[in-house]
Amino acid sequence: MNSREKEFDALALGEILLRLSAPDNDRIVRGDSFQKCVGGAELNVVSGISLLGLRTGIISKIPATDIGTYAKNRIRFCDVSDDYLIYDESKEARLGVYYYENGAYPRKASVVYDRKHTSINTIQLDEIPDSAYTSTRLFHTSGITLALSEQSRNVALEMIKRFKKAGALISFDVNFRANLWTEAEAKEYIEEVLPYVDILFVSEETARRTFKKTGELKEMMKSFTNDYNINVVASTERKVISPKKHTFSSTIYDAREDKYFEESPYEKIEVVDRIGSGDAYVAGALYGLLKYNDCQKALEYGNASSAVKNTIAGDLPSTDLKELNKIIESHKNIGEQSEMNR
């Protein structure tokens, strides 16, 4: 999908978060320690793409403190460029935090957010160099960034317009979060973005509840392409058997070919940590599109990336191309099926 003669294959705009997790299956209200890691929806996506071999970067604003340095180091560890990271040197600078508690049947996982008045919400367009807009094949962001504040929303919308004008593909994950905004607000502001979008990620539930779509899933997916001239729509399906056992699949619709892509689901995934698995799907799907311009490849890499991420602790992925190809071959029952991979 479009020329490779760019510095980056993908850039993303989004908030970087510090995650503090209760150890193992302990509760937030108990215990004396938390395990820390870094994440954030858009960072998770570009990290996954980078691990598969393409060049990516993150656009964000973080505090110029030791916590900011910790976040920057984790970004670099995933081979994501920090060229467009902005450092907030104000006294009010802060990194968003969220607290995570694992679930164990019948208790569900839970999250507590502490992300008000964070540095990302002070981001200004003039802090981003004009060279960024012509440097990438694809730009990605999500509904989470639009929901954070009016400031982040306005910046995101203008950046989408500028990247689109410069020839980049626009990828958007609706990623609705009820604790950030209402469904009516999400519909109003996301509909401003959709006419610029080339690749859309939206769940069936969000299509029905937020965008008031009706009919079968495939009909709703196709309607997005008709309404907003979107090229590719992807929708995932997760069946939760228990907090530790999930089944995952997806459907991709390519409006250019008027064709749907599906495969058998990954069944009874042994879930270690589901946070970031939706972002891992987006990463795998975008890799398939950027590398091969092939929705079947996007489907396979997306499904496999998400399935594997469920088995990895923390927000960020940890899967390289060699491992993912073996998992895809195993899922399709082709290639060597040995358990002795050592």
TORTOR-381208 format. One record per residue: residue in three letters; x, y, z of N, C-alpha, C in turn. Coordinates in steps of 0.02 Angstrom, whole numbers, plus 32768, in hexadecimal, padded with zeros to 4 digits. Layout:
BEGIN
ALAXYZXYZXYZ ...
% end
This chain:
BEGIN
MET802A7FC58000800080008000802C803E8000 ASN8030805F7FCB8056809D7FBC80A280947FBF SER80C680C87FAD810E80C47FA2813580B37FE1 ARG816C80907FD98198807F801181CF80B4801A GLU81D080E77FF0820681177FF281F9814B8029 LYS81F58135806681E9815F80A08218814980D8 GLU82268178810682518167813F82308134816D PHE81EE813B817681C9810F81A2819380E9817B ASP818780AC8191814E80868178810E809C819C ALA811480AC81DD80D980C1820380EE80F0823B LEU80C68124824580CA8150827F8087814F82A2 ALA8087815982E48049815A830980498192833C LEU800F81AD834A800581DF837D7FDC81C183B6 GLY7FF581C783F37FCE81AE842B7FF181B9846E GLU7FCA81B084A37FE581B984E7800E817D84FC ILE8045818A851C806E8155853A805C81528584 LEU80518116859C8039810B85E0806980E18608 LEU806A80EE864A808D80C28679805880948697 ARG8064805386928036802286AF8053800686EF LEU802B80058723803E7FE88763800E7FAE8771 SER80297F7287757FFF7F36877A80087F1487BE ALA7FD17EFF87DB7FD47ED688167FF57E938804 PRO80257E7B882C80497E3D8819801B7E028811 ASP80297DD987DE80057D9B87D27FBA7DA887D0 ASN7F947D8687FC7F4B7D8F87FE7F357DB4883D ASP7F637DDA885A7F527E0188957F247E3B8882 ARG7F097E5D88B67EDA7E9488AB7EFB7ED788B6 ILE7EE07F0A88957EFA7F4E889D7EF37F6488E5 VAL7EBD7F5189057EAF7F68894A7ED87F43897E ARG7EFF7F1189697F297EEB89977F727EF38983 GLY7F9E7ED889AA7FE57ED5899780097F17899E ASP804B7F16899680757F5089A180A07F638965 SER80987F41892C80C47F4F88F3809D7F4B88B2 PHE80B97F6C8880809F7F69883B80D97F5B880C GLN80C97F3987D580F97F2F87A080ED7F65876B LYS81227F85875381197FBC8724812D7FA786DD CYS81097FC486AD811B7FBD866780FE7FF88641 VAL81107FFF860280F9803685D880CC801B85A1 GLY809A80438590806E803085598049806C853E GLY8012805E851E7FE9809184FD7FD5807584B9 ALA7F97807E84A67F7B805C846B7FA68066842D GLU7FB680A4841D7FDB80B183DF8023809A83E4 LEU804180A2841E8086808984288087803D8420 ASN8055801A843B80517FD2843380507FBE83EA VAL802B7FE483C280247FD5837A80677FDC8356 VAL80878016835D80C68020833880FE7FF38353 SER80FB7FE18393812B7FB183AE81247F6E838B GLY80E67F57838380DA7F18836280F17F18831A ILE80E67F4E82F680FC7F5382B181487F5282AD SER81697F7782DA81B27F7882DA81D07F3482E8 LEU81B37F0F831681CD7ECD832781C97E9D82EB LEU819C7EAC82BC81967E82828081C37E998247 GLY81E87ED08252821C7EE2822382137F2381FD LEU81DD7F47820881D37F8781E781E87FC08215 ARG81F47FFB81F8820C8034822081D1805F8235 THR81CD806C827681968094829181AF80C882C3 GLY818280F682D48190812883068151813C832A ILE8159815A836581208171838D812481BC8396 ILE80EA81DD838E80E38224839C80BC822B83DD SER80DB8248840F80BA824F844F80DE82858477 LYS80C3829484B280E182C584DF80E782A68524 ILE812482A5853F813082868580815782B585AD PRO815382AD85EE817882D9861C81C382D18616 ALA81E78309861D82308307861C824982F78662 THR823982BA8679824A82A286BC8266825C86B6 ASP8278823F86EE829081FA86EE825A81CA86D5 ILE821B81D886E581E581AE86CC81E081B38680 GLY81E981EF866681EA81F8861E822481D385FE THR825D81D4861F829881B18605828C81668604 TYR826C814C8638825A8105863A822E80F385FF ALA81FB811D85F181CF811185B881F681138576 LYS82218145856E8249814B85318275810D8527 ASN829380F4855C82BE80B985578297807C8541 ARG8259807585598230803C8544821C804284FB ILE820F807F84E681FF808B849F823980768473 ARG8275808A848582B08079845E82BD802E845F PHE82AE800D849782B87FC5849C828F7FA08469 CYS82547FBB845782297F9B8425823B7FB183DE ASP82737FD583D7828C7FEB8396825B801C8375 VAL82388043839E820C80788386823280B9838B SER823180E18356825581218356823581538387 ASP8260817683AB824881AC83D7825781F183B9 ASP826281F48377827382328356823E82688362 TYR81FF8254836781C98284836E81AA828583B4 LEU81CF826B83E581B98273842A81C582BB8441 ILE819582D684638199831B847D81A0831684C9 TYR81CF833C84E581DC8339852D81BF83768550 ASP8194836985808171839C85A6819B83B085E3 GLU81B583EC85E281E08404861881BB8431864A SER817A843486468153845D86758150843B86B9 LYS8140846286EC813A8447873080FF84178736 GLU80CE841F8709809283F5870C809883B586E2 ALA80D283AB86C480DB8372869780CD833086BC ARG80A88304869B809D82C286B9808B828F8683 LEU809D82518693808D82188668804D81F88683 GLY802081E686567FE481C4866B7FF48181868A VAL7FCB816D86BB7FD5812E86DF7F94810786DE TYR7F9A80C586D87F5F809C86E77F74805F870F TYR7F46804A873A7F51801187687F287FD6874D TYR7F497F9D874B7F297F62872D7F277F28875E GLU7EEE7F0787607EE47ECC87897ECE7E92875D ASN7EF47E5D875E7EE47E2287367EA57E01874F GLY7E837DDE87237E477DBA87367E537D6F873C ALA7E287D4E87617E287D0587677DDF7CF18773 TYR7DC57CC687497D7D7CB6874A7D657CA58792 PRO7D2C7CC487A67CFE7CF087807D0E7D3B8786 ARG7D477D4D87A37D587D9487AB7D787DAD876A LYS7D5F7DE587517D797E0287137DB47E2F8721 ALA7DDD7E3A86ED7E147E6B86F27DF77EB086FB SER7E1D7EDD871A7E047F2187257E3C7F53871C VAL7E297F91870B7E597FC886FE7E4180068722 VAL7E71802A87407E64806C875D7E92809E873A TYR7E7580D1871A7E9D810386F57EAE813F8721 ASP7EEA815987167F00819987327F2481BF86FA ARG7EFD81DB86CD7F1B81F886907EFE823D8680 LYS7EE4826086B27ECD82A486A77F0882D486A8 HIS7F048309867F7F36833F867F7F7C83268672 THR7F8382F586457FC582DA86357FE4830285FC SER802582F885F1804A832085C1802F831C857B ILE801482E285667FFA82DC85227FC3830E8515 ASN7F9F832485497F67835185407F7D839A8537 THR7FBE83A685397FD883E9852B7FFC83EB84E7 ILE7FF883B684C1801C83B28482800383E88452 GLN80318407842E8022843C83FE803A842883B9 LEU8016843E8386802A842D8341807084478330 ASP80818482834A80C2849E833880FC847A835A GLU80ED844A83868122842183A5813683E78377 ILE811083DC8343811D83A48315813983C182D4 PRO817683AE82C1819583CA8285816E83B88246 ASP816D83E68216814A83DB81D78165839E81B3 SER81A4838E81BE81C38355819C81A2831381AD ALA8180831081E6816082D281FB812B82BC81C9 TYR810682EC81AD80CD82DC818380DF82BB8141 THR811B82C6812A813082A880EB8160826D80F6 SER816882588135819C82268145818381DE8148 THR814181D3814281268191814F80F4817A811B ARG80F18138811480C0811A80E7807A81188106 LEU8078811481498038810B816C8039813081AE PHE8000814E81C07FF6816F82007FBD814D8224 HIS7FC7813D82657F95811A828C7F85813F82CC THR7F46814182DE7F31815883207EF081368332 SER7ED28148836B7E97812583817E65815383A4 GLY7E2A813983B17DF7815E83D47E0C8171841A ILE7E3B814D84377E53815E847A7E7381A38479 THR7E9C81B184477EBD81F284417E89822A8438 LEU7E55821C84117E21824E84087DFB825B8449 ALA7DF5822884737DCD822C84AF7DF0824F84EA LEU7E32825484E77E57826C85227E4582B48534 SER7E4182E085037E32832685117E23834984CF GLU7E07838484D37DFA83AB84977E3B83BC8473 GLN7E7083CA849A7EB083DB847D7ECD83A18455 SER7ED0836684737EEC832C844F7EC1831B8413 ARG7E80832484197E52831583E17E5F834583A7 ASN7E65838583B57E7083B5837F7EB283AA835C VAL7EE6839B83847F28838E83677F26834E833C ALA7F05831A83557F0182DC83307EDD82E582ED LEU7EA6830982EE7E80831482B07EA9833B827D GLU7ECB836F82937EF4839682647F2F836D824A MET7F4D834482767F848319825F7F6C82E7822B ILE7F3282CB82357F15829C82047F0F82BE81C0 LYS7EF582FB81C17EED832081827F31832D8160 ARG7F63833F81887FA5834F816C7FC883108151 PHE7FC382D981767FE1829A815E7FBE8283811E LYS7F7C8288811D7F55827480E17F6A829E80A5 LYS7F6F82E080AF7F82830D80787FC882FC805E ALA7FF482E5808B803982D48078803E828F8058 GLY8006826B80548006822B8030800981ED805C ALA800781F5809E800A81BA80CA7FC6819880CE LEU7FC6815780D67F89813380E77F768144812E ILE7F358148813B7F1C8157817F7EFB8118819B SER7F15810281D47EFA80C981F87EDB80E28239 PHE7E9E80CA82487E7B80E182847E5980A682A7 ASP7E6780A082E77E47806E83117E148091833E VAL7DD5808183377DA180A3835F7DAE809C83A9 ASN7DBE805F83C07DD6805484057DAD807A8438 PHE7D6D807184397D41809684667D4E808484AF ARG7D5380B784DA7D5D80AE85227D2780D68547 ALA7CFA80B285677CC080D385877CD5810085C1 ASN7D0F80F485DF7D24811E86177D47815E85FF LEU7D4D816785BD7D6C81A485A27D3981D38583 TRP7D0481B685637CD081E085467C9281B78538 THR7C5B81D885277C1C81B6851A7C1B819D84D2 GLU7BEC817184C37BE58158847F7BD08190844F ALA7BA781BD84677B9181F5843D7BCC8223842B GLU7BF78231845D7C32825A84507C618237841F ALA7C6A81F6842A7C9781D083FD7C7D81D283B5 LYS7C3D81C783AC7C2081C883697C2A820C8348 GLU7C1C8242836D7C21828583517C6782958338 TYR7C99828783627CDD829B83507D00826A8321 ILE7CF2822983297D1181F982FC7CF6820182B5 GLU7CB7821582AE7C9C821F826B7CBE82598247 GLU7CDF8285826B7D0782B9824B7D47829C822D VAL7D5F8267824B7D9E824782367D94821781FC LEU7D5C81F381FD7D5381BB81CF7D5B81CB8185 PRO7D478207816D7D51821581257D9A8215810F TYR7DC98219813E7E10821A812E7E3081D58135 VAL7E0A81A5814F7E26816481637E2981348127 ASP7E61811081217E6980DB80EF7E5E8096810C ILE7E74808C814B7E71804B816C7E4F805581B0 LEU7E17803481BB7DEF803D81F87DEB7FFC821F PHE7DF6800282617DEE7FCA828F7DB37FDA82BD VAL7D7F7FB182BC7D437FBE82E47D237F7B82F6 SER7D0E7F7583357CEE7F37834B7CA47F378338 GLU7C877EFC83377C3F7EF783277C157F1C835B GLU7C277F14839B7C017F3683D07C037F8283C8 THR7C3F7F9D83B97C457FE583B07C1F7FFC8372 ALA7C227FD6833D7BFC7FE883017BB27FEE8310 ARG7B987FC083387B507FC083497B3F7FF7837C ARG7B657FFA83B27B52802683E97B66806E83DD THR7BA3807983C47BBB80BE83BB7BA580DC8379 PHE7BA980B583427B9980D083017B5380BD82E9 LYS7B2E809983137AE7808883067ADE806082C6 LYS7B10803882B67B0B800D827B7ADD7FD2828A THR7ABE7FB882567A927F7E825E7AA37F4A8229 GLY7A897F0E82337A947ED882037ACC7EA9821A GLU7AE27E7F81EC7B187E5081FB7B5B7E7681FB LEU7B8E7E57821C7BCF7E7782227BEA7E8C81DE LYS7BE87E6081AD7C057E6F816B7BE17EAA814A GLU7BA07EAE81547B7A7EE681387B907F288158 MET7B9B7F26819A7BB07F6281BD7BF67F7781A8 MET7C237F4781A07C667F57818A7C667F788145 LYS7C3F7F5C81187C3A7F7880D47C1C7FBD80D6 SER7BED7FCA81037BCC800C81057BFD80438118 PHE7C30803381417C63806581517C89807A8112 THR7C97804A80E87CBC805A80AA7C918084807B ASN7C50807680797C23809C804E7C1980E38069 ASP7C1180E880AA7C02812980C97C3D815980C8 TYR7C7A813D80CF7CB4816980DA7CED815D80A8 ASN7CE1813280767D14812480437D5481068061 ILE7D4B80DB80937D8280B880B47D93807A808A ASN7DD3806A80857DE98032805B7DE37FEE807F VAL7DF97FEC80BE7DFD7FAD80E37DDE7FB68128 VAL7DB37F87813B7D957F86817E7DA37F42819E ALA7DBC7F4481DB7DCA7F0682007DA37F068241 SER7D897ECC82527D627EC582907D767E8482B3 THR7D867E8982F37D9B7E4E83187D627E328342 GLU7D697DF283537D387DD1837F7D5D7DA983B3 ARG7D4F7DB783F27D6D7D92842A7D357D708452 LYS7D3A7D2F845A7D0C7D0A84847D307CF984C5 VAL7D177D1484FD7D367D09853E7D177CCC855F ILE7D3D7C9785607D267C5A85827D2F7C6285CD SER7D687C7E85E17D777C9286257DAF7CC68620 PRO7DC17CE986577DF87D1986527E397CFB8637 LYS7E417CBA863E7E7E7C9986287E777C7185E7 LYS7E3B7C6E85CA7E307C49858C7E067C73855C HIS7E237C8585237DFF7CAC84F17E057C8B84AD THR7DD47C9B84827DD77C89843B7DD67CCA8413 PHE7E017CCF83E07E087D0E83BB7E057D038371 SER7DE17D30834E7DDF7D2E83057DD17D7582EB SER7DD17D7D82AA7DC17DBE828D7DA87DB68246 THR7D8C7DED822D7D767DF281E77D927E3281CA ILE7DAB7E2F818D7DC37E6B816A7D9C7E728129 TYR7D867EAF811C7D637EBD80DC7D8E7EED80B3 ASP7D9B7EDB80757DC17F0480467D907F208012 ALA7D817F6180187D507F807FEB7D6A7F837FA4 ARG7DAC7F847F9B7DC87F887F587DB97F4A7F2F GLU7DB57F107F527DA57ED17F317D5E7EB97F40 ASP7D3C7EDE7F6D7CFA7EC87F867CFE7E807F9E LYS7D2E7E757FCB7D3C7E307FE27D487E2E802D TYR7D2E7DFA804D7D387DEF80957D6D7DB980A0 PHE7D937DC280D57DC87D9280E67DBC7D78812D GLU7DBF7D3581347DB67D1581757DE27CD78178 GLU7DED7CBE81B57E0F7C7E81BF7DF57C608200 SER7E077C22820D7DF17C02824B7E0D7C268287 PRO7DE87C2982BE7DFF7C4E82F97E387C2B831E TYR7E5C7C5383467E8B7C3783767E627C2683B5 GLU7E5E7BE683C47E317BCF83F97E567BC2843A LYS7E347BD084717E4B7BC284B57E927BDC84C1 ILE7E9D7C1B84AF7EDC7C3C84BB7EE87C3F8507 GLU7F247C2E851C7F357C3185647F4A7C788575 VAL7F1C7C9D85937F257CE5859D7F507CF285DB VAL7F887D1385D07FB27D2D86077FA07D768614 ASP7F967D9C85DE7F887DE485E47F687DFA85A3 ARG7F277E0C85A47F047E1E85677F0F7E678553 ILE7F2A7E9085817F347ED785717F647EDD8536 GLY7F527F0485057F7C7F0E84CA7F717EDC8493 SER7F467EAA849E7F3D7E77846A7F167E91842E GLY7EE87EC1843A7EC67EE284027EF67F0C83DA ASP7F247F2E83FC7F577F5683DA7F867F2983B3 ALA7F957EEF83CE7FC07EBF83AB7F9F7EA8836A TYR7F5C7EA0836C7F387E90832E7F417EC682FA VAL7F387F05830F7F407F3D82E17F877F3D82C4 ALA7FB97F3182EF7FFE7F3082D880097EFA82A3 GLY7FF17EBE82B07FF97E8882807FD57E95823F ALA7F987EAF82447F717EBE82087F937EF481DE LEU7FAB7F2981FF7FCD7F5F81DB800E7F4681BC TYR80317F1A81DF806E7EFC81C2805C7ED78182 GLY80287EAF818380147E8A814780037EB7810D LEU7FE37EF0811C7FD17F2080E7800E7F4680CE LEU80387F5C80FC80737F8380E880A77F5980C4 LYS80B07F1C80DB80E37EF180BE80CC7ED0807D TYR808D7EBA807B80767E918043803B7EB0801C ASN801C7EE580387FE07F0180197FAC7EC9800D ASP7FA37EA080407F7B7E62803A7F507E5A8078 CYS7F0F7E5C80707EE27E5680AA7EE37E1080C8 GLN7EF27DDD80A07EF87D9A80BD7F347D9780EC LYS7F6C7DB480D77FA67DB881027F977DE28140 ALA7F737E1981377F617E44816F7F387E1D81A2 LEU7F097DF681897EDF7DCC81B57F097D9B81DD GLU7F367D7881BA7F5E7D4481DB7F8E7D61820E TYR7FB17D9781FB7FDF7DB5822A7FBA7DD78264 GLY7F817DF582557F5A7E14828A7F427DE182BE ASN7F237DAC82A67F097D7982D47F417D5982FD ALA7F787D4882DC7FAF7D2783007FCF7D578333 SER7FD87D9683207FF67DC7834D7FCD7DCF838C SER7F8B7DD483827F5F7DDC83BC7F5F7D9E83E8 ALA7F5B7D6383C97F5A7D2583EF7F997D1F841B VAL7FD37D2F83FD80127D28842280177D5C8459 LYS80007D99844C80067DCE847E7FE07DBB84BD ASN7FA97D9784B77F847D8184F37FAF7D578522 THR7FE37D398507800D7D0C853080497D30854E ILE804F7D72854380897D99855880757DCE858A ALA80977DD385C280887E0585F5809B7E4B85DE GLY80767E7D85F580857EC285E4805D7ED985A7 ASP805F7F1A859A803A7F368562805B7F29851F LEU809D7F30851D80C27F2E84DE80CB7EE784C5 PRO80CA7EDE848380D47E9B8467811D7E85846D SER81287E458461816B7E298463816F7DEE8433 THR81607DFB83F4815B7DC683C281807DDB8383 ASP81B07DB3836D81D27DC5832F81B37D9F82F5 LEU81CA7DAF82B981AD7D93827C81B67D488278 LYS81F17D30828C81FE7CE8828981CC7CC182B4 GLU81C17CD882F181917CB6831D814B7CB98301 LEU81387CF482E880F47CFC82CF80E77CD08292 ASN81187CCB8266810F7CA1822B81067C58823F LYS812A7C41827281227BFC828980DD7BF182A7 ILE80C47C2382CB80817C1D82E9804C7C1B82B3 ILE80547C45827F80247C44824780267C018223 GLU80617BE6821880677BA581F780467B6E8221 SER80517B71826280327B40828F7FE67B46828D HIS7FCD7B83828E7F857B8F828D7F667B75824C LYS7F8A7B7A82167F727B6381D57F837B1A81C8 ASN7FA67AFB81FA7FBB7AB581F47FE87AA981B8 ILE80187AD981AE804A7ACF817A808F7AD6819A GLY80C27AB9817C81057ABE8197810F7A8E81D1 GLU81497A9281F0815B7A65822781317A748264 GLN81177A40828580EB7A4782BF810B7A2C82FF SER814D7A2C830281707A0F833B81687A3A8379 GLU81627A1A83B481607A3D83F481A77A4E840B MET81DA7A3183EC821F7A39840282407A7283DA ASN82307AAF83EC824C7AE983C982847B0683F4 ARG82BD7AE383F782F57AF9842183367ADE8406 
% end
